[in-house]
């Protein structure tokens, strides 16, 4: 379990100054950092505010509740107005989760959306139900999962405007419990070592005849290819600056370090075992991924290698998601503009949703 969280001093103070200058009563945003099960320390590199919703409303607002609504003594001789409870926080969970999904696509290896932060007064924060807070965190965790899906902890950072101070809690996703943890600030970003790798790939995927493997879309087929590539990477050996990586290897403090992967030869290619008579075509998915990972001075080298591998796979999946999102937008615009005839069922689908049998010629 995470016991201590260390935030970058410069980035944290910059975020705090920005929040005070804006003068808003409440704000929610994403916490970018590193968490892993091999360490009881978490690292926070930056806080990213969640933008306004499509309708222009805030992603986080205050909900005021008057106390004593049923108080029948309002007409008492004292004439004092009924007291008001502190306002509580209302978070647009779906919008914050979508923000996390988009941001996670652009993060480098080893860096994740590790939780959320809330900017509010101490009274407002305490007046907000823990269930509301944990629900927002769970939504972010589902939208931006870690490569290690079994890691069940995320962070909740409260930046209090009155009094001015920071606090951190660890949220256990399974139970939704929030446990306080030590929170410190230090110089993190300046101490990170960078690891980079340009990974060239070519995935050749046979298209089987209809009925052999069920209805397969282009996206399904490419996802299978990426899954096979991920399996190959897990067993790949790594070279750092030309030297084979072992558990006891040490690197110089100078960075970036160049990493190469020695991948087994097409270990998982054509795992569906289609014969030549059953194959009606071939999908070739090729290109290059420039992957990065960052490691603290006390972190093991093998963690950086694992983060690089995860960055390659997540970059491929993110690129596929972006391509399919753009394809859906193009189809939607075409339909809105009347550019597609009502009877053209193929034109009404994005290409990634088409079953391969639908586009055979």
C-alpha positions in Angstrom: 0.0 0.0 0.0 1.1 3.5 -0.7 2.3 5.1 2.5 4.1 8.2 1.3 3.4 10.5 -1.6 6.1 12.9 -2.9 5.1 15.7 -5.2 7.4 17.8 -7.4 8.1 21.1 -5.6 8.1 23.4 -8.5 5.1 22.0 -10.3 3.0 21.9 -7.1 3.8 25.5 -6.1 3.0 26.6 -9.7 -0.4 24.8 -9.5 -1.1 26.3 -6.1 -0.4 29.8 -7.3 -2.6 29.3 -10.4 -5.5 28.2 -8.2 -5.2 31.1 -5.9 -4.9 33.6 -8.8 -8.1 32.3 -10.4 -10.0 32.8 -7.2 -12.6 30.1 -8.0 -14.3 28.3 -5.1 -13.8 24.8 -6.4 -11.9 22.9 -9.0 -11.2 19.3 -10.0 -8.4 17.9 -12.0 -6.1 15.0 -12.7 -3.0 13.9 -10.8 -0.2 12.8 -13.1 2.5 10.6 -11.5 3.8 7.1 -10.8 2.4 4.3 -8.6 3.4 0.7 -8.6 3.0 -2.3 -6.3 6.8 -2.8 -5.8 7.0 0.5 -3.9 5.2 2.1 -1.0 6.0 5.5 -2.3 4.0 7.4 -4.9 5.2 10.3 -7.1 3.3 13.2 -8.3 4.7 15.2 -11.2 1.8 17.6 -12.2 -1.8 18.6 -11.7 -3.9 19.1 -14.8 -7.2 21.0 -14.3 -10.3 19.4 -16.0 -11.7 21.9 -18.6 -15.3 23.1 -18.6 -17.9 20.8 -20.0 -19.2 21.0 -23.6 -22.0 23.1 -22.2 -19.5 25.6 -20.6 -20.2 24.5 -17.1 -17.6 23.7 -14.5 -16.5 20.1 -13.9 -16.7 20.7 -10.2 -19.1 23.1 -8.3 -20.5 23.8 -4.9 -23.8 22.7 -3.6 -25.2 24.7 -0.7 -27.6 23.2 1.7 -29.4 25.2 4.4 -29.5 23.6 7.8 -32.7 23.4 9.7 -35.0 23.3 6.8 -37.6 21.7 9.0 -36.9 23.9 11.9 -40.2 25.1 13.3 -38.6 27.8 15.4 -37.8 30.2 12.6 -40.3 32.6 14.1 -38.6 32.5 17.5 -38.1 35.7 19.5 -34.4 35.7 18.7 -35.1 36.4 15.1 -31.8 34.9 14.1 -31.6 33.4 10.6 -31.2 29.6 10.4 -27.6 28.5 10.2 -26.2 27.2 6.9 -24.2 24.0 6.5 -20.9 24.3 4.6 -21.4 23.8 0.8 -20.4 20.4 -0.5 -18.7 19.4 -3.8 -20.5 18.2 -6.9 -18.3 16.5 -9.4 -19.2 15.7 -13.0 -17.8 12.2 -12.9 -18.4 11.3 -16.6 -16.7 14.5 -17.8 -13.7 14.0 -15.5 -13.4 10.3 -16.6 -13.4 11.4 -20.2 -10.7 13.9 -19.5 -8.6 11.2 -17.9 -9.1 8.9 -20.9 -7.9 11.6 -23.3 -4.9 12.6 -21.2 -3.8 9.0 -20.6 -3.3 8.6 -24.3 -0.6 11.3 -24.4 1.4 10.2 -21.3 4.9 8.7 -21.5 5.9 5.3 -20.2 5.5 4.8 -16.5 3.4 8.0 -16.1 -0.2 7.6 -15.4 -3.3 9.4 -14.3 -2.9 8.3 -10.7 -5.9 10.1 -9.2 -7.7 13.4 -8.9 -7.1 16.6 -7.0 -9.8 18.9 -5.5 -9.4 22.6 -4.8 -11.8 23.7 -2.1 -11.9 25.0 1.5 -11.4 22.6 4.4 -15.0 23.0 5.4 -16.3 22.2 2.0 -14.1 19.2 1.6 -15.2 17.7 4.9 -18.9 18.4 4.0 -18.6 16.3 0.9 -19.5 12.6 1.3 -16.5 10.2 0.9 -18.7 8.1 -1.4 -18.9 11.1 -3.8 -15.1 11.4 -3.8 -14.4 7.7 -4.2 -16.9 7.4 -7.1 -15.1 10.1 -9.0 -11.8 8.3 -8.5 -13.2 5.0 -9.6 -14.5 6.6 -12.8 -11.0 7.9 -13.6 -9.4 4.6 -12.8 -11.8 2.8 -15.2 -11.2 5.4 -18.0 -7.4 5.4 -17.6 -6.4 2.0 -16.3 -2.8 1.1 -15.4 -0.9 -1.5 -17.4 -0.9 -3.4 -14.1 -4.7 -3.9 -13.9 -4.5 -5.5 -10.5 -3.1 -2.4 -8.8 -6.1 -1.2 -6.8 -4.9 2.2 -5.4 -5.3 5.8 -6.6 -4.7 9.2 -5.0 -6.9 12.0 -3.9 -5.1 15.3 -3.3 -6.9 18.1 -1.5 -5.5 21.6 -2.0 -7.2 23.6 0.7 -7.7 27.3 0.0 -8.7 28.0 3.6 -6.5 27.3 5.4 -3.8 27.1 2.8 -2.4 23.5 2.9 -2.1 20.2 1.0 -3.2 16.7 2.1 -3.3 13.4 0.4 -5.4 10.2 0.7 -5.1 6.8 -0.8 -8.3 5.4 -2.4 -8.7 1.6 -2.5 -10.8 0.9 -5.6 -12.4 -2.3 -4.4 -13.8 -0.8 -1.1 -13.8 2.9 -2.0 -12.1 3.6 1.3 -10.0 6.7 1.7 -6.9 6.5 4.0 -4.6 9.4 4.8 -1.0 9.1 3.9 2.2 11.2 4.3 2.6 14.0 1.8 5.9 15.7 1.0 7.3 17.9 -1.7 10.7 17.6 -3.3 12.7 18.1 -6.5 11.5 15.1 -8.6 11.6 16.1 -12.3 15.2 17.2 -12.2 16.3 13.8 -10.8 14.5 11.7 -13.4 16.5 9.6 -15.9 15.0 9.3 -19.4 14.9 6.0 -21.5 14.0 6.1 -25.1 13.3 3.5 -27.8 12.3 3.7 -31.4 10.4 0.5 -32.1 9.7 -0.5 -35.7 6.9 -2.9 -36.1 5.1 -4.7 -38.9 2.1 -6.8 -38.1 0.8 -9.0 -40.9 -2.6 -10.4 -40.2 -4.4 -12.9 -42.4 -8.1 -12.3 -43.1 -10.0 -15.6 -42.7 -13.0 -16.6 -44.7 -16.4 -15.7 -43.2 -17.5 -18.1 -40.5 -14.1 -19.5 -39.5 -13.5 -17.1 -36.6 -17.0 -15.5 -36.5 -17.7 -11.9 -37.5 -14.4 -10.0 -37.4 -14.1 -6.2 -37.9 -10.9 -4.4 -38.9 -10.6 -3.1 -35.4 -10.9 -6.6 -33.9 -8.2 -7.9 -36.2 -5.7 -5.1 -35.4 -6.4 -5.5 -31.7 -5.5 -9.1 -32.0 -2.3 -8.2 -33.7 -1.4 -5.7 -31.0 -2.1 -8.3 -28.3 0.3 -10.7 -30.0 2.9 -8.0 -30.3 2.5 -7.3 -26.5 3.2 -11.0 -25.8 6.3 -10.9 -27.9 7.5 -7.8 -26.1 7.1 -9.4 -22.7 9.7 -12.0 -23.5 12.0 -9.6 -25.4 15.5 -8.9 -24.1 16.6 -5.3 -23.8 19.9 -3.5 -24.5 20.6 -0.2 -22.8 23.3 1.9 -24.6 24.4 -1.4 -26.3 24.6 -3.4 -23.1 22.4 -6.4 -22.2 20.1 -5.6 -19.3 20.3 -7.8 -16.2 19.0 -7.4 -12.7 22.4 -6.0 -11.5 23.0 -3.6 -14.4 23.8 0.0 -13.5 23.5 3.0 -15.8 25.2 6.4 -15.7 23.4 9.4 -14.5 23.6 10.9 -18.0 20.4 10.6 -20.0 18.6 9.9 -22.2 19.5 6.2 -22.4 19.0 4.4 -25.7 17.1 1.1 -25.4 16.7 -1.6 -28.0 14.5 -4.7 -27.8 15.5 -8.1 -29.1 12.1 -9.6 -30.0 11.6 -13.3 -30.9 11.0 -13.9 -34.6 7.2 -13.8 -35.3 6.4 -16.1 -32.3 2.7 -15.3 -32.4 2.1 -14.6 -36.1 -1.0 -16.2 -37.5 -1.9 -17.8 -34.3 -5.4 -18.4 -35.6 -3.9 -21.2 -37.8 -5.7 -20.5 -41.0 -4.7 -22.6 -44.0 -4.1 -20.9 -47.4 -7.5 -22.0 -48.6 -9.1 -20.3 -45.6 -7.3 -16.9 -46.1 -9.0 -14.4 -48.4 -6.7 -11.4 -47.7 -4.0 -9.8 -45.6 -3.9 -6.7 -43.3 -0.5 -5.1 -42.9 -0.2 -2.8 -39.9 3.3 -1.2 -39.8 5.1 1.9 -38.6 7.4 3.1 -35.8 6.8 4.0 -32.2 9.0 6.4 -30.4 8.6 5.4 -26.7 9.9 7.0 -23.6 10.0 6.1 -19.9 11.3 8.0 -16.9 12.8 6.6 -13.7 13.6 8.0 -10.4 17.1 7.6 -8.9 16.1 4.8 -6.6 13.9 2.9 -9.0 15.1 -0.4 -10.5 16.3 -0.5 -14.2 13.9 -3.3 -14.9 11.0 -1.1 -14.0 12.0 1.4 -16.7 12.2 -1.5 -19.2 8.7 -2.6 -18.2 7.4 0.9 -18.6 8.9 1.2 -22.0 7.2 -2.0 -23.2 3.9 -0.7 -21.8 4.4 2.6 -23.5 4.8 0.9 -26.9 1.7 -1.2 -26.5 -0.4 1.6 -25.1 0.8 3.9 -27.9 -0.4 1.5 -30.5 -3.8 1.0 -28.8 -4.2 4.8 -28.3 -3.4 5.4 -32.0 -5.9 2.8 -33.0 -8.5 4.5 -30.7 -7.8 7.9 -32.2 -8.1 6.6 -35.7 -11.4 5.0 -35.0 -12.7 8.0 -33.2 -11.8 10.2 -36.2 -13.5 7.7 -38.5 -16.7 7.8 -36.5 -16.7 11.6 -36.6 -16.3 11.6 -40.3 -19.2 9.3 -40.8 -21.3 11.4 -38.4 -20.5 14.6 -40.3 -21.3 12.9 -43.6 -24.7 11.7 -42.3 -25.5 15.1 -40.8 -24.6 16.8 -44.1 -26.8 14.4 -46.1 -23.8 13.1 -48.0 -24.9 9.4 -47.5 -27.9 7.9 -49.1 -30.3 6.2 -46.7 -30.0 2.8 -48.3 -26.2 2.7 -48.2 -25.7 0.5 -45.1 -21.9 0.3 -45.6 -21.4 4.0 -45.9 -23.3 4.5 -42.7 -20.6 2.5 -40.8 -17.1 3.5 -39.9 -14.5 1.3 -41.6 -13.3 -0.1 -38.3 -16.9 -1.3 -37.5 -17.3 -3.1 -40.8 -17.1 -6.9 -40.8 -14.4 -8.0 -43.1 -16.9 -10.0 -45.2 -18.8 -6.8 -45.9 -15.9 -5.2 -47.8 -14.7 -8.2 -49.8 -14.6 -7.6 -53.5 
